[in-house]
Amino acid sequence: MSFSSYFSEQARKPEGLFGRLVMSSVFNIGNARLNRLVYEMMSIRANDRIIEIGFGTGRLIDRMARRLDGGSVVGIDFSKTMVSLAERRNRAHIRNGRVRLIQGDFIDVPLEKGYYDKACSVNTVYFWDRPDLAAKRVAELLKPRGRFVVGFEDAGQLKKRKLEDGVFRLYSVQEIEGLLFEAGFRNGIEAGSRGSGSSVVNCVVALK
Ligand SMILES: C[S@@+](CC[C@H](N)C(=O)[O-])C[C@H]1O[C@@H](n2cnc3c(N)ncnc32)[C@H](O)[C@@H]1O
């Protein structure tokens, strides 16, 4: 297996020592700006019920949970390695019931429909086998007018990193907007980008 396939697979599902030591730093440092943008776009209110899909090391969950008073965050990630790192970071929130972390594939983890105010997913959309079904699932879980914030890197920029095509599916902002509209987000879709040159991060905010 080439390093590029190994790295791409680890980005999709970090495992073992490489996942725990290398990928966690890649996520914490390399994804920090995009996570900050998504955090801002979530416009968290104290009593929000939130879902994060593919939380990685759990930094965004920690940040969102600190804003809550009465609200809660459920995180879903299928990597055992990431779940254990995120559990450590969010131990106090888990103990006081503000955060629940679930290890599993987002597409089939049982969650209550029409219950959540907001959902987000950062740098994870590339790995969805059936993006149409995943986006519909998020729409189903949200309340009417619920908000879904999708953060992802610019496709042109990711192409230059020689990631494995079979693992990473790259999207333009327009493609994500179309995907969310088709999934039932019909009350407004807007996009925001941050950065310039070879470092652009994108975020699409959609209302059900
Ligand atoms: C590239 S990392 C991004 C992590 C974090 N959101 C960030 O921005 O740093 C992708 C994460 O999504 C998780 N993931 C990918 N597909 C998933 C799925 N279908 N269900 C649950 N977790 C998934 C991976 O285990 C990994 O932790």
The ligand as an SDF file (V2000), in Angstrom:
LIG
                    3D

 27 29  0  0  0  0  0  0  0  0999 V2000
  -10.8320   13.7180    8.5670 C   0  0  0  0  0  0  0  0  0  0  0  0
  -11.4850   13.3220   10.1570 S   0  0  0  0  0  0  0  0  0  0  0  0
  -12.1360   14.8880   10.6940 C   0  0  0  0  0  0  0  0  0  0  0  0
  -12.2380   14.9890   12.1740 C   0  0  0  0  0  0  0  0  0  0  0  0
  -12.7480   16.3340   12.7320 C   0  0  0  0  0  0  0  0  0  0  0  0
  -14.1130   16.5750   12.3500 N   0  0  0  0  0  0  0  0  0  0  0  0
  -11.8600   17.4760   12.2820 C   0  0  0  0  0  0  0  0  0  0  0  0
  -12.3140   18.3410   11.5360 O   0  0  0  0  0  0  0  0  0  0  0  0
  -10.7090   17.5130   12.7120 O   0  0  0  0  0  0  0  0  0  0  0  0
  -12.9290   12.3930    9.7560 C   0  0  0  0  0  0  0  0  0  0  0  0
  -13.5770   11.7730   10.9830 C   0  0  0  0  0  0  0  0  0  0  0  0
  -14.8630   11.2640   10.6270 O   0  0  0  0  0  0  0  0  0  0  0  0
  -15.0180    9.9470   11.0860 C   0  0  0  0  0  0  0  0  0  0  0  0
  -15.9560    9.2990   10.1330 N   0  0  0  0  0  0  0  0  0  0  0  0
  -15.8120    9.1870    8.7800 C   0  0  0  0  0  0  0  0  0  0  0  0
  -16.8970    8.5970    8.2430 N   0  0  0  0  0  0  0  0  0  0  0  0
  -17.7490    8.3240    9.2740 C   0  0  0  0  0  0  0  0  0  0  0  0
  -19.0230    7.7110    9.3590 C   0  0  0  0  0  0  0  0  0  0  0  0
  -19.6490    7.2240    8.2650 N   0  0  0  0  0  0  0  0  0  0  0  0
  -19.6160    7.6010   10.5750 N   0  0  0  0  0  0  0  0  0  0  0  0
  -18.9930    8.0500   11.6870 C   0  0  0  0  0  0  0  0  0  0  0  0
  -17.7530    8.6290   11.6760 N   0  0  0  0  0  0  0  0  0  0  0  0
  -17.1580    8.7780   10.4860 C   0  0  0  0  0  0  0  0  0  0  0  0
  -13.5990    9.3750   11.1370 C   0  0  0  0  0  0  0  0  0  0  0  0
  -13.4620    8.3080   12.0420 O   0  0  0  0  0  0  0  0  0  0  0  0
  -12.7740   10.6000   11.5430 C   0  0  0  0  0  0  0  0  0  0  0  0
  -12.6630   10.7340   12.9490 O   0  0  0  0  0  0  0  0  0  0  0  0
  1  2  1  0
  2  3  1  0
  2 10  1  0
  3  4  1  0
  4  5  1  0
  5  6  1  0
  5  7  1  0
  7  8  2  0
  7  9  1  0
 10 11  1  0
 11 12  1  0
 11 26  1  0
 12 13  1  0
 13 14  1  0
 13 24  1  0
 14 15  1  0
 14 23  1  0
 15 16  2  0
 16 17  1  0
 17 18  1  0
 17 23  2  0
 18 19  1  0
 18 20  2  0
 20 21  1  0
 21 22  2  0
 22 23  1  0
 24 25  1  0
 24 26  1  0
 26 27  1  0
M  CHG  2   2   1   9  -1
M  END
$$$$
